Amino acid sequence: NTYRVIIKSPAILEQVQKEVPNAPTNMNALNNMVTVESEQNSQVINVSVQSTDAALASNLANSIAEVFSSDVQELMSVDNVTVLSTSGIPTSPVSPNIILNTAIAAVVGFLLGVGLAFLREVLDRRIRTEDQVQQILDLPVLGSIPDIDSKVFKSSSKAAKREAVKQYG
């Protein structure tokens, strides 16, 4: 844990800013790019850097490892810190994970659609049938207007127009 704090300290990151061209000039931006994790029950530390520029991320990670391994000897009086492996330039992005994001968006969209349909059905207070009139208002139904199929209505209106043209010329 001590090494993790030292790696993200300004003493290390300022030297990295000087060594790496195109490094962020803002210390907070550089600090947010760097992630330091220690392996469980060991003294091995993993330094990872996320950036939109793969070469910059690789250069920053390698520079952090070099600066830390040289400066920790002076800071902590320790001489057994070595770099196990250097960073290579990644060939594919680590994020965003398009497949995972698409799957999450599909599930969330489906749940929102079902939720909205349910709310629309539950909150709908319109009376639609004769039975609902009798149940809700406790009144008898005197008459109703039947549903007319739109195809029948259109064809009957066309027939009526043709008949009117024949009659009135």
Backbone as a chain_set.jsonl record, in Angstrom:
{"seq": "NTYRVIIKSPAILEQVQKEVPNAPTNMNALNNMVTVESEQNSQVINVSVQSTDAALASNLANSIAEVFSSDVQELMSVDNVTVLSTSGIPTSPVSPNIILNTAIAAVVGFLLGVGLAFLREVLDRRIRTEDQVQQILDLPVLGSIPDIDSKVFKSSSKAAKREAVKQYG", "coords": {"N": [[0.826, -1.202, 0.0], [1.982, 1.196, 0.664], [3.775, 1.597, -1.423], [1.973, 1.966, -3.485], [0.877, 4.447, -2.867], [3.159, 6.021, -3.085], [3.771, 5.782, -5.823], [1.698, 7.21, -7.052], [2.223, 9.707, -6.142], [3.039, 13.247, -6.216], [5.8, 13.596, -6.462], [6.816, 11.468, -7.98], [5.138, 11.549, -10.269], [5.616, 14.102, -11.331], [8.22, 13.905, -12.321], [7.767, 12.02, -14.282], [6.14, 13.48, -15.989], [8.033, 15.254, -16.99], [9.762, 13.56, -18.37], [8.246, 12.185, -20.342], [7.175, 12.965, -23.517], [4.315, 14.82, -24.618], [2.848, 14.245, -22.361], [0.17, 14.714, -20.025], [-0.212, 18.024, -18.833], [-1.517, 18.8, -16.589], [-1.598, 17.834, -13.28], [-3.635, 16.463, -11.908], [-5.078, 15.327, -14.027], [-3.192, 13.533, -15.069], [-2.854, 11.911, -12.814], [-5.413, 10.784, -12.65], [-5.387, 9.169, -14.868], [-3.743, 7.079, -14.205], [-3.658, 3.893, -12.731], [-3.069, 2.003, -9.896], [-2.475, -1.145, -8.695], [-2.167, -3.713, -6.263], [-1.04, -7.039, -6.113], [-2.761, -9.716, -4.51], [-1.712, -10.626, -1.281], [1.033, -10.34, -1.861], [4.059, -8.661, -2.956], [3.982, -7.591, -5.411], [3.302, -5.129, -7.806], [0.95, -3.711, -9.964], [0.902, -1.43, -12.535], [-1.224, 0.525, -14.376], [-2.23, 2.419, -17.214], [-4.649, 4.473, -18.613], [-5.577, 5.831, -21.661], [-6.545, 7.802, -24.515], [-4.665, 7.71, -26.453], [-2.698, 5.152, -27.402], [0.095, 4.768, -27.542], [1.057, 6.834, -25.915], [-0.027, 6.035, -23.439], [1.372, 3.63, -23.018], [4.031, 4.604, -22.919], [3.849, 6.281, -20.674], [3.27, 4.394, -18.631], [5.603, 2.793, -18.663], [7.521, 4.751, -18.043], [6.691, 5.56, -15.496], [7.186, 3.198, -14.068], [9.979, 3.014, -14.315], [10.894, 5.434, -13.109], [9.833, 5.148, -10.55], [11.127, 2.779, -9.642], [13.762, 3.669, -9.519], [13.647, 5.905, -7.778], [12.456, 4.959, -5.426], [14.366, 3.655, -3.994], [15.848, 5.672, -2.802], [13.846, 7.0, -1.374], [12.661, 5.111, 0.382], [14.705, 3.596, 1.386], [15.209, 1.102, 0.214], [16.403, -1.589, -1.715], [15.579, -3.576, -3.39], [13.76, -3.384, -5.508], [12.45, -4.056, -8.603], [11.67, -3.892, -12.103], [9.373, -6.011, -13.478], [8.115, -6.492, -15.953], [7.815, -4.665, -19.008], [5.647, -2.246, -20.514], [3.823, -2.807, -23.485], [2.707, -1.455, -26.622], [-0.709, -1.428, -26.826], [-2.837, -3.263, -29.08], [-5.526, -3.276, -29.418], [-8.4, -1.483, -28.202], [-9.074, -1.125, -24.673], [-11.339, -0.21, -23.575], [-14.228, 1.442, -24.789], [-16.266, -1.416, -24.084], [-17.911, -2.621, -26.557], [-19.766, -4.666, -27.143], [-20.672, -5.501, -24.602], [-21.72, -3.055, -23.643], [-23.758, -2.652, -25.523], [-25.399, -4.859, -25.01], [-26.192, -4.308, -22.373], [-27.554, -1.891, -22.798], [-29.662, -2.836, -24.41], [-31.054, -4.518, -22.638], [-31.766, -2.686, -20.621], [-33.32, -0.92, -22.146], [-35.403, -2.659, -22.926], [-36.522, -3.239, -20.398], [-37.337, -0.661, -19.627], [-39.249, -0.181, -21.621], [-41.173, -2.181, -21.076], [-41.867, -1.363, -18.516], [-42.945, 1.207, -19.015], [-45.136, 0.496, -20.646], [-46.612, -0.998, -18.824], [-47.176, 0.976, -16.865], [-48.671, 2.739, -18.437], [-50.916, 1.19, -18.967], [-51.903, 0.711, -16.39], [-52.418, 3.293, -15.427], [-54.331, 4.228, -17.145], [-57.45, 5.602, -17.339], [-59.695, 5.575, -18.853], [-62.968, 4.793, -20.044], [-63.93, 2.014, -21.798], [-65.589, -0.084, -22.634], [-68.99, -1.401, -22.716], [-69.535, -2.916, -20.495], [-67.769, -1.88, -18.596], [-68.918, 0.629, -18.19], [-71.289, -0.063, -16.923], [-70.248, -1.301, -14.606], [-68.59, 0.682, -13.375], [-70.071, 3.136, -13.28], [-72.507, 2.264, -12.441], [-74.858, 2.28, -13.943], [-77.45, 1.606, -16.316], [-76.859, 0.618, -19.742], [-78.012, 2.406, -22.429], [-77.678, 2.606, -25.148], [-75.333, 2.008, -27.844], [-72.507, 2.826, -29.905], [-71.516, 1.148, -32.678], [-68.345, -0.334, -33.586], [-66.714, 0.556, -36.561], [-65.157, -0.96, -39.188], [-62.239, 0.277, -40.687], [-61.635, -0.272, -43.366], [-64.057, -1.075, -44.426], [-65.494, 1.251, -44.033], [-64.105, 3.084, -45.682], [-64.487, 1.886, -48.208], [-67.271, 1.983, -48.393], [-67.694, 4.731, -48.381], [-66.517, 5.447, -50.787], [-68.159, 4.116, -52.552], [-70.531, 5.498, -52.083], [-69.853, 8.015, -53.052], [-69.495, 7.418, -55.774], [-72.105, 6.736, -56.424], [-73.427, 9.137, -55.965], [-72.258, 10.713, -57.974], [-73.193, 9.415, -60.23], [-75.927, 9.897, -59.964], [-76.229, 12.731, -59.882], [-74.645, 13.656, -61.839]], "CA": [[0.0, 0.0, 0.0], [2.883, 2.342, 0.691], [4.278, 1.776, -2.786], [0.873, 2.505, -4.303], [0.781, 5.879, -2.584], [4.369, 6.665, -3.612], [3.686, 5.825, -7.288], [0.771, 8.267, -7.461], [2.595, 10.961, -5.493], [3.562, 14.263, -7.138], [7.248, 13.448, -6.653], [7.019, 10.525, -9.093], [4.41, 11.962, -11.462], [6.251, 15.282, -11.919], [9.353, 13.43, -13.115], [7.204, 11.347, -15.453], [5.71, 14.555, -16.894], [9.222, 15.818, -17.635], [10.391, 12.557, -19.237], [7.396, 11.725, -21.444], [6.578, 14.03, -24.324], [2.846, 14.754, -24.77], [2.199, 13.876, -21.1], [-0.721, 15.791, -19.573], [0.449, 19.009, -17.976], [-2.293, 18.879, -15.356], [-1.251, 16.71, -12.402], [-4.847, 15.68, -11.628], [-5.393, 14.54, -15.219], [-2.243, 12.414, -15.098], [-3.177, 11.042, -11.686], [-6.638, 10.042, -12.972], [-5.082, 8.187, -15.908], [-2.927, 6.007, -13.635], [-4.267, 2.994, -11.756], [-2.057, 1.161, -9.265], [-3.083, -2.252, -7.95], [-1.197, -4.682, -5.751], [-1.532, -8.415, -6.118], [-3.141, -10.138, -3.171], [-0.714, -11.334, -0.477], [2.359, -10.294, -2.466], [4.617, -7.324, -3.079], [3.936, -7.248, -6.83], [2.425, -3.996, -8.07], [0.592, -3.512, -11.374], [0.626, -0.039, -12.899], [-1.889, 0.607, -15.673], [-2.542, 3.778, -17.629], [-5.675, 4.515, -19.65], [-5.55, 7.054, -22.445], [-7.039, 7.61, -25.876], [-3.47, 7.47, -27.255], [-2.091, 3.914, -26.895], [1.539, 4.952, -27.378], [1.234, 7.665, -24.729], [-0.318, 5.21, -22.259], [2.496, 2.712, -22.843], [5.192, 5.395, -22.489], [3.618, 6.722, -19.29], [3.402, 3.244, -17.726], [7.024, 2.426, -18.583], [8.238, 5.82, -17.351], [6.327, 5.477, -14.069], [7.908, 2.052, -13.492], [11.407, 3.345, -14.229], [11.102, 6.489, -12.117], [9.539, 4.592, -9.232], [12.165, 1.829, -9.221], [14.991, 4.387, -9.168], [13.433, 6.83, -6.664], [12.024, 4.298, -4.192], [15.567, 3.294, -3.242], [16.198, 6.826, -1.978], [12.742, 7.377, -0.496], [12.323, 4.095, 1.383], [15.918, 2.83, 1.728], [14.975, -0.265, -0.251], [17.16, -1.771, -2.944], [15.156, -4.791, -4.079], [12.629, -3.095, -6.384], [12.795, -4.21, -10.012], [10.551, -3.915, -13.038], [9.25, -7.369, -13.999], [7.831, -6.441, -17.391], [7.493, -3.339, -19.503], [4.39, -2.155, -21.247], [3.853, -2.72, -24.938], [1.591, -0.666, -27.143], [-1.85, -2.328, -27.081], [-3.351, -3.218, -30.454], [-6.973, -3.065, -29.391], [-8.779, -0.683, -27.031], [-9.576, -1.852, -23.517], [-12.697, 0.255, -23.342], [-15.434, 0.822, -24.274], [-16.605, -2.761, -24.524], [-19.109, -2.337, -27.342], [-20.738, -5.761, -27.016], [-21.261, -5.417, -23.262], [-22.539, -1.842, -23.568], [-24.956, -2.871, -26.333], [-26.263, -5.796, -24.287], [-26.771, -3.587, -21.231], [-28.533, -0.938, -23.332], [-30.834, -3.576, -24.865], [-31.799, -4.97, -21.459], [-32.355, -1.506, -19.978], [-34.383, -0.461, -23.039], [-36.526, -3.59, -22.804], [-37.16, -3.033, -19.091], [-38.04, 0.618, -19.669], [-40.434, -0.353, -22.468], [-42.166, -2.953, -20.327], [-42.329, -0.517, -17.419], [-43.839, 2.245, -19.548], [-46.381, -0.142, -21.078], [-47.354, -1.34, -17.61], [-47.696, 2.217, -16.287], [-49.722, 3.268, -19.306], [-52.103, 0.353, -18.782], [-52.415, 0.88, -15.029], [-52.881, 4.656, -15.224], [-55.381, 4.546, -18.114], [-58.715, 5.657, -16.611], [-60.78, 5.726, -19.806], [-63.988, 3.737, -20.1], [-63.848, 1.537, -23.177], [-66.627, -1.063, -22.985], [-70.298, -1.252, -22.066], [-69.447, -3.547, -19.174], [-67.104, -0.934, -17.697], [-69.899, 1.671, -17.859], [-72.203, -0.625, -15.925], [-69.526, -1.57, -13.359], [-68.047, 1.884, -12.743], [-71.103, 4.148, -13.024], [-73.696, 1.575, -11.929], [-75.979, 2.736, -14.749], [-77.679, 0.714, -17.461], [-76.463, 1.133, -21.05], [-79.19, 2.59, -23.26], [-77.317, 2.395, -26.547], [-73.891, 2.067, -28.102], [-72.119, 3.047, -31.291], [-70.652, 0.005, -33.02], [-67.078, -0.055, -34.264], [-66.762, 0.372, -38.008], [-63.845, -1.276, -39.718], [-61.828, 1.38, -41.558], [-61.709, -0.705, -44.767], [-65.47, -1.049, -44.809], [-65.892, 2.658, -44.072], [-63.534, 3.693, -46.88], [-65.125, 1.355, -49.419], [-68.649, 2.462, -48.456], [-67.695, 6.15, -48.751], [-66.226, 5.508, -52.22], [-69.377, 3.691, -53.256], [-71.503, 6.587, -51.962], [-69.425, 9.068, -53.973], [-69.823, 6.974, -57.134], [-73.575, 6.781, -56.574], [-73.784, 10.568, -56.072], [-71.816, 11.173, -59.295], [-74.148, 8.854, -61.221], [-77.229, 10.528, -59.829], [-76.251, 14.17, -60.122], [-73.906, 13.851, -63.049]], "C": [[0.861, 1.253, 0.0], [3.411, 2.634, -0.704], [3.199, 2.36, -3.694], [0.745, 4.005, -4.109], [1.974, 6.616, -3.177], [4.281, 6.801, -5.132], [2.788, 6.964, -7.749], [1.094, 9.621, -6.823], [3.123, 11.951, -6.526], [5.057, 14.126, -7.407], [7.54, 12.545, -7.846], [6.382, 11.074, -10.365], [4.998, 13.21, -12.115], [7.447, 14.883, -12.778], [8.876, 12.742, -14.385], [6.744, 12.396, -16.464], [6.896, 15.143, -17.653], [9.816, 14.851, -18.662], [9.575, 12.22, -20.478], [6.862, 12.919, -22.226], [5.074, 13.773, -24.485], [2.145, 14.298, -23.497], [1.282, 15.027, -20.679], [0.012, 16.744, -18.634], [-0.266, 19.165, -16.636], [-2.005, 17.632, -14.513], [-2.471, 15.842, -12.095], [-5.23, 14.808, -12.813], [-4.477, 13.332, -15.315], [-2.547, 11.418, -13.987], [-4.415, 10.206, -11.967], [-6.403, 8.985, -14.041], [-4.411, 6.94, -15.337], [-3.733, 5.219, -12.609], [-3.173, 2.076, -11.212], [-2.776, 0.12, -8.429], [-1.982, -3.166, -7.451], [-1.84, -6.059, -5.76], [-1.772, -8.857, -4.679], [-2.027, -10.955, -2.522], [0.651, -11.391, -1.154], [2.823, -8.85, -2.537], [4.657, -6.881, -4.537], [2.902, -6.155, -7.047], [2.192, -3.902, -9.571], [0.242, -2.049, -11.577], [-0.026, -0.061, -14.27], [-2.275, 2.056, -15.933], [-3.569, 3.702, -18.742], [-5.631, 5.871, -20.326], [-6.121, 6.757, -23.819], [-5.886, 7.354, -26.84], [-2.733, 6.268, -26.669], [-0.601, 4.074, -26.653], [1.835, 5.795, -26.138], [1.01, 6.857, -23.456], [0.837, 4.254, -21.975], [3.73, 3.449, -22.341], [5.051, 5.863, -21.041], [3.814, 5.565, -18.311], [4.861, 2.842, -17.566], [7.823, 3.48, -17.815], [7.936, 5.8, -15.858], [7.094, 4.342, -13.4], [9.385, 2.375, -13.32], [11.677, 4.374, -13.135], [10.871, 5.949, -10.715], [10.665, 3.67, -8.771], [13.472, 2.538, -8.865], [14.807, 5.275, -7.932], [13.05, 6.139, -5.363], [13.23, 3.879, -3.354], [15.985, 4.441, -2.321], [15.108, 7.132, -0.951], [12.543, 6.396, 0.652], [13.538, 3.301, 1.874], [15.741, 1.358, 1.402], [15.731, -0.43, -1.558], [16.717, -3.003, -3.738], [13.918, -4.569, -4.959], [13.11, -3.191, -7.828], [11.518, -4.218, -10.843], [10.501, -5.306, -13.655], [8.978, -7.384, -15.5], [7.472, -5.021, -17.78], [6.212, -3.4, -20.323], [4.66, -2.11, -22.742], [2.659, -1.904, -25.392], [0.44, -1.613, -27.461], [-2.376, -2.159, -28.508], [-4.85, -3.005, -30.512], [-7.334, -2.277, -28.135], [-9.317, -1.556, -25.896], [-10.973, -1.402, -23.138], [-13.039, 1.249, -24.429], [-15.649, -0.573, -24.85], [-17.954, -2.66, -25.235], [-20.171, -3.422, -27.171], [-21.437, -5.698, -25.662], [-22.173, -4.201, -23.143], [-23.834, -1.999, -24.361], [-25.926, -3.811, -25.62], [-26.938, -5.105, -23.102], [-27.84, -2.612, -21.707], [-29.794, -1.648, -23.799], [-31.691, -4.024, -23.679], [-32.484, -3.782, -20.774], [-33.498, -0.959, -20.828], [-35.616, -1.347, -22.961], [-37.271, -3.374, -21.49], [-37.915, -1.707, -19.038], [-39.318, 0.52, -20.503], [-41.538, -1.1, -21.751], [-42.737, -2.119, -19.189], [-43.279, 0.57, -17.891], [-45.168, 1.66, -20.017], [-47.243, -0.493, -19.869], [-47.964, -0.093, -16.985], [-48.834, 2.795, -17.12], [-51.026, 2.485, -19.116], [-52.735, 0.603, -17.41], [-53.033, 2.274, -14.84], [-53.979, 5.082, -16.208], [-56.736, 4.474, -17.418], [-59.904, 5.82, -17.56], [-61.731, 4.527, -19.742], [-64.086, 3.31, -21.557], [-64.983, 0.59, -23.567], [-67.921, -0.76, -22.241], [-70.272, -1.847, -20.663], [-68.785, -2.61, -18.159], [-68.049, 0.191, -17.289], [-70.822, 1.16, -16.76], [-71.502, -0.842, -14.585], [-69.133, -0.28, -12.642], [-69.153, 2.86, -12.347], [-72.381, 3.561, -12.416], [-74.963, 2.105, -12.609], [-76.197, 1.763, -15.894], [-77.252, 1.407, -18.767], [-77.71, 1.206, -21.909], [-78.9, 2.333, -24.732], [-75.808, 2.481, -26.706], [-73.663, 2.299, -29.588], [-71.172, 1.915, -31.665], [-69.361, 0.485, -33.697], [-67.26, -0.329, -35.753], [-65.345, 0.129, -38.477], [-63.457, -0.212, -40.739], [-61.891, 0.991, -43.032], [-63.146, -0.649, -45.267], [-65.927, 0.393, -44.957], [-65.366, 3.341, -45.335], [-64.238, 3.197, -48.145], [-66.57, 1.843, -49.53], [-68.702, 3.945, -48.827], [-67.371, 6.315, -50.233], [-67.457, 5.129, -53.029], [-70.426, 4.795, -53.215], [-71.131, 7.732, -52.902], [-69.767, 8.686, -55.415], [-71.324, 7.082, -57.409], [-74.022, 8.233, -56.751], [-73.388, 11.128, -57.438], [-72.778, 10.664, -60.369], [-75.473, 9.599, -61.184], [-77.227, 11.98, -60.282], [-75.321, 14.608, -61.247], [-72.706, 14.634, -63.024]], "O": [[0.495, 2.26, -0.606], [3.483, 3.791, -1.115], [3.498, 3.164, -4.577], [0.532, 4.748, -5.067], [1.822, 7.714, -3.712], [4.677, 7.831, -5.677], [3.093, 7.62, -8.745], [0.321, 10.571, -6.953], [3.6, 11.549, -7.588], [5.527, 14.507, -8.479], [8.433, 12.843, -8.639], [7.009, 11.067, -11.425], [4.893, 13.368, -13.331], [7.664, 15.457, -13.845], [9.501, 12.864, -15.439], [6.937, 12.221, -17.667], [6.774, 15.489, -18.828], [10.314, 15.278, -19.703], [10.139, 11.995, -21.549], [6.182, 13.781, -21.67], [4.634, 12.624, -24.485], [0.954, 13.991, -23.54], [1.586, 16.189, -20.949], [0.76, 16.316, -17.754], [0.333, 19.618, -15.66], [-2.155, 16.508, -14.99], [-2.357, 14.619, -12.028], [-5.662, 13.67, -12.63], [-4.933, 12.227, -15.611], [-2.499, 10.208, -14.207], [-4.475, 9.042, -11.571], [-7.144, 8.005, -14.114], [-4.504, 5.862, -15.924], [-4.396, 5.788, -11.742], [-2.442, 1.449, -11.978], [-3.586, 0.454, -7.564], [-0.979, -3.372, -8.135], [-3.022, -6.217, -5.455], [-1.078, -8.429, -3.757], [-1.468, -11.862, -3.14], [1.355, -12.394, -1.032], [2.072, -7.929, -2.216], [5.307, -5.886, -4.859], [1.78, -6.232, -6.548], [3.134, -4.004, -10.357], [-0.609, -1.497, -10.878], [0.541, -0.598, -15.222], [-2.599, 2.811, -15.016], [-3.392, 2.957, -19.706], [-5.645, 6.915, -19.674], [-6.176, 5.602, -24.241], [-6.104, 6.834, -27.934], [-2.2, 6.349, -25.562], [-0.082, 3.568, -25.658], [2.768, 5.494, -25.394], [1.775, 6.981, -22.499], [1.235, 4.085, -20.823], [4.408, 2.969, -21.432], [6.017, 5.843, -20.278], [4.453, 5.735, -17.272], [5.31, 2.579, -16.451], [8.703, 3.138, -17.024], [8.836, 6.001, -15.042], [7.597, 4.504, -12.288], [9.978, 2.047, -12.293], [12.589, 4.2, -12.326], [11.628, 6.258, -9.795], [11.112, 3.768, -7.628], [14.213, 2.066, -8.003], [15.724, 5.385, -7.118], [13.298, 6.687, -4.289], [13.123, 3.761, -2.133], [16.423, 4.21, -1.194], [15.401, 7.479, 0.193], [12.282, 6.813, 1.781], [13.386, 2.41, 2.711], [16.075, 0.483, 2.2], [15.716, 0.458, -2.411], [17.413, -3.423, -4.662], [13.114, -5.485, -5.13], [14.049, -2.504, -8.23], [10.432, -4.512, -10.343], [11.465, -5.742, -14.283], [9.545, -8.197, -16.23], [6.9, -4.27, -16.99], [5.771, -4.464, -20.758], [5.599, -1.462, -23.202], [1.713, -1.69, -24.633], [0.598, -2.512, -28.287], [-2.362, -1.061, -29.066], [-5.385, -2.599, -31.544], [-6.652, -2.389, -27.115], [-9.935, -2.593, -26.135], [-11.705, -2.123, -22.46], [-12.116, 1.87, -24.956], [-15.252, -0.857, -25.98], [-19.004, -2.619, -24.594], [-21.357, -3.111, -27.067], [-22.659, -5.827, -25.586], [-23.275, -4.301, -22.603], [-24.888, -1.535, -23.927], [-27.136, -3.582, -25.626], [-28.129, -5.304, -22.862], [-28.906, -2.51, -21.101], [-30.893, -1.127, -23.611], [-32.917, -3.918, -23.72], [-33.651, -3.872, -20.393], [-34.536, -0.573, -20.291], [-36.743, -0.852, -22.934], [-38.501, -3.331, -21.468], [-39.005, -1.634, -18.471], [-40.351, 1.077, -20.129], [-42.702, -0.705, -21.807], [-43.939, -2.156, -18.925], [-44.298, 0.831, -17.252], [-46.218, 2.268, -19.807], [-48.46, -0.306, -19.891], [-49.138, -0.097, -16.613], [-49.83, 3.277, -16.583], [-52.11, 3.069, -19.108], [-53.957, 0.695, -17.29], [-54.055, 2.413, -14.168], [-54.498, 6.193, -16.103], [-57.135, 3.405, -16.956], [-61.001, 6.164, -17.122], [-61.332, 3.406, -19.425], [-64.297, 4.137, -22.444], [-65.3, 0.485, -24.752], [-67.952, 0.014, -21.284], [-70.92, -1.332, -19.752], [-69.194, -2.556, -16.999], [-67.986, 0.662, -16.153], [-71.1, 1.864, -15.789], [-72.095, -0.594, -13.535], [-69.324, -0.163, -11.431], [-69.177, 3.355, -11.22], [-73.236, 4.302, -11.932], [-75.985, 2.344, -11.966], [-75.245, 1.16, -16.391], [-77.285, 2.634, -18.868], [-78.394, 0.201, -22.104], [-79.777, 1.894, -25.475], [-75.1, 2.963, -25.822], [-74.522, 2.001, -30.417], [-70.131, 1.744, -31.029], [-69.31, 1.561, -34.293], [-67.88, -1.316, -36.148], [-64.442, 0.917, -38.197], [-64.278, 0.16, -41.577], [-62.174, 1.843, -43.874], [-63.41, -0.227, -46.393], [-66.658, 0.726, -45.89], [-66.094, 4.09, -45.986], [-64.548, 3.982, -49.04], [-67.052, 2.092, -50.635], [-69.633, 4.381, -49.504], [-67.892, 7.227, -50.876], [-67.757, 5.74, -54.054], [-71.135, 5.011, -54.198], [-72.015, 8.356, -53.488], [-70.261, 9.51, -56.184], [-71.743, 7.473, -58.498], [-74.884, 8.528, -57.578], [-74.12, 11.942, -58.001], [-73.13, 11.391, -61.298], [-76.066, 9.897, -62.221], [-78.134, 12.409, -60.995], [-75.229, 15.794, -61.563], [-72.061, 14.809, -64.057]]}, "num_chains": 1, "name": "protein.A"}
